Amino acid sequence: MGNLERANMFADQALADDPFPYYEYLRSMGNVVRLSQNGVVATLGYDETLSVFRDDERFSAVNSTAGPITLPFTPVGDDITAQIERHRGEIPFAGLVATQDPPLHTKTRSLMAGMLTPKRLRENEAFIWELTDRQIDVFADRGRFEVSQDFGLPIATRTIADLLGVPEADHGTFTQLMNGPPILPGQFQGTEQAANNPLERVGMFFYQYLSERRQAPRGDVLTELALATYQDGTLPDIGEVIGIASFLFAAGQDTTVSLITASLRILAENPELQHQLRRDRSLIPNFLEEVLRLEGTVKAVFRLSKVPVRIGEIDIAPATTVMLIMAAANRDPRRFERPDEFMLDRTNAREHLSFGRGVHACIGSPLARAEAKASLERLFERLGEFRIDEQFHGPREARRFNYAPSSMFRVISALHLEFEPLR
Ligand code: HEM
């Protein structure tokens, strides 16, 4: 990218392909900076990003997914909390669990936590291992595969389907529903509205499952979901439960696929690292944390200031859009030594902010970690050394990877690998 001064991370494909030099350019101006676009204030420093994540009193998550939007109201006074709530229905995606604010968010979050209990996650883990093996069967003899479509996506979809108790006979339908090119939040040209469509279709299935079970409980996971209550014992509206189940599908797809893809790209490019992990599988968890630190799927999320507030050295007015750039915070040299280097034995790799922090911290992180770990373990077991398929990605000195055009997500559109089939 030639001229960083004129770059625009909400529109330039070159910044989607490699955003890191631009983040460093911004960091050279401070750990918190005002961008020239849309009046956005961006955090690049670790402590500054963390402080906003933890401050749900003064920052709303209403724009977390929508990003820099034009508010449907003119901010008045020194506290816009009531205005946000009055106009929430007019703000895109503002009804999702990820964009709700306390006290409503606290209620929804407790309901969601009841769906992802440690017991369910443990039961689900056995399914993930078996599923990973079945998926490898599809291409084990082929000597090559495309990571997202042949492997990551079917695993991510079926894993959440199993977690939420979707009957296995319907898993194929869900895989088809969630298939297709990802439409991600933060997409250039503002086409993210379409991201709702697969969710609506998933929601229709859940409506049927849950309404049947509310009428005739069966003693399965879907019945548990259908009859789950808020902490005060009241039964939520069925639409509320459907919304959460559908959102779990959306939130756990491209994010997890991308963690698997980023991990495999790094291993395919570094045979020595690949051998080290193959020899000692106990290194996999820290390897994944370092991948999340350097190549976390969610580069940034947004917050809206509700009151006048200071972040780092910058004073901001109410109704300011704050972009929390976790991908930059994860490379803050004040927190991570030699931040741009991949260090397998980094002792604080797990401190990355790729799963967010505070009340909205990713509830699916144990699941994403379990899926990625099972994927690596089974691929190591079943395939010989894998390498980048140069037919698709070019030679080492001129690699080509296409990243999704998004200011918020870091997702490789396709990763082609070749490998030695094991006899
Ligand atoms: C590598 C994979 C993943 C990454 C990098 C990731 C990242 C994130 C981040 C950064 C947030 C916080 C957003 C904010 O503060 O505005 C978040 C929230 C969330 N994630 Fe994930 N996620 C991943 C996988 C998953 C999976 C597998 C699920 C579902 C099972 C999931 C479900 C959710 C939900 C429901 C929220 C909203 C939580 C709330 O608002 O209380 N995520 N995720």
Residues whose N, C-alpha, C, O or C-beta is under 5 A from the ligand:
A	BS01	HEM	S64 V97 A98 R109 L248 A251 G252 T255 T256 L259 T297 V298 V301 L353 S354 F355 G356 V359 H360 A361 C362 I363 G364 S365 L367 A368
